[in-house]
Amino acid sequence: MNSVIKSVLFATLVISGAAQAQTIPLSTQAAPTVLKVWQVSDAVRNHGLYTGNQSYRGDNTFHFGSDARLVEYSDGTAKLTGSAADSGVNWQLNVLFGGYSNVADGSVKTGGGPKLDSWVYYTQVGGGLTNSLGNSFTVGRFGPALQIGLGANDKTRVFGGSAWLENYDARGNNLSGHWDLNFNLQAAPVPEPETYAMMLAGLAGLAFMARRKKAAASK
């Protein structure tokens, strides 16, 4: 369990707007607690991940897979993981958020309805995305922060969230325009500590078997 928590603890955010990307630690807590786990789905049909001016196999809108999750932590951070896909292109998401606040930091997106006092925000964005075509990108904040609440998906009057992403390719080039995340959120079970322990034990077992197989093949 500690290894999983530390992997979140020591993750970093890439803050946009500087010639050299600046990184900051996501957490100062020794062991941040999982507060909420959300099942993520498209805010509208096939519009979960929008890649703006960049098309991949002729498509720039991709729908979230059933494994997509947004996890919120007690240290004011959150993490979006899972997949998105369309037109034979598969994406893996590892988008990090920090700077939790009850107050909007700059403009908000109101395509799903007016801003409500109950909305919450994550003002820092980092992490990245990769796709099955071999492309990888790091992301930062572009304009509005991640917003979460009723109508905050920027598309419909449903509980969800949205954010704009600034994007950098593997060479560090800033891509033109911005990408969008627009999603609905449904509460999912919060994993118990025992679940983390079982997962780590399973991963350790797989690694051990892979090493044995490799050693046997080399003989």
C-alpha positions, 0 to 999 in steps of 0.5 A: 500500500505504501508504494502505491501512495508514494507513487502518488505522493512524489508525482509532479505537475508540469506548470505551463506558461514558462519557457522551461517547464517548472515542476512542483511536488503534488503533496506535502502529506506523508500518506494522502488518503483517497477521498473519492473515486469517480467513474468517468464517462463522456459528457456527450457522445464521443466527446470525452477527450478532444484533441483540438487542431490535432487529428489522429487517423482523421479523428479529434474526439475520443470516448472514455473507456470503462476503466477511466477514473478520477481519484481525489486525495486528501492533500488537494490533488487528483488523478485522471487515469484510464483510456480513451479511444476512437477510429482505431486510436487508443489513448492512455491517460495519466493527467494530474491535478493539484491546488484544490479550491472552492473558489474559481481561479480565473474564468470558468466554462458554462456550456453546461449551465451557470457556475454554482457555488458548489463547484470545486476546482483544481488549479494546477495541471500536469502529467501526460497522455500517450496513444497507440500510434506512438505519440506521447504528450505532457500537459499543463493548464490552458485557461480555466482550471479543472472544474467539478460540479453540477453542469461543470462538464461544460456540455450538459446539466449533469454532474461532471467536470471539464478542463482545457489542456496545454500540450507539449510533444515529446520534443517539448514543442508547444502544440497550437490550440488546446485540448479538452476534457469533458466528462460526467462523474459517477461515484465508484467504490473507494479501494480499501487498503487491503485492495492495494496490498493485494494489487502489489502482491499480484504485481510482485508475483507477475514480475517474479514469474517474468524473471524466472521465464527470462532466466529459463530462456537464457539457459 
